[in-house]
Amino acid sequence: MEAAGRLEEISRLEPNWDSYGADPITKTAIERALELLNHLRQLMAGVVGEAYLPLNIAPIADGGVQLEWQHQNRQLEIEIAADGTMSSFTVEGRGGERTTASGQNLNYGDVSRLVAPLVSSEISAA
């Protein structure tokens, strides 16, 4: 899984990896990200193949990880904080027609419900 490799790479970042004093990425954040991706794989891979995987995985300066999905005018960011808590930020539309929403203290089921419409849209568009 390419995502696991990216998480392994991120896990090796040293303190101050961004030259602005960033914290190293915590083992808790990496483990939670891997558990989330495994959960999504178990739920979705049989139907959508690898479309459940995020388009981008990025480190966050406070020691967390961000996972990103996008399809057409819809974007989803899941932030896994250094302590493993998960939050979301969604954007739908473009320009002045954009709507946003956020969520805090998410569980795997919450994240699955946010990801599913993006990946099912991806499959139906293919």
Secondary structure, 3 states (H helix, E strand, C coil): CHHHHHHHHHHCCCCCCCCCCCCCCCHHHHHHHHHHHHHHHHHHHHHHHHHHCCCEEEECCCCCEEEEEEECCEEEEEEECCCCCEEEEEEECCHHHCEEEEEEEECHHHHHHHHHHHHHHHHHHC
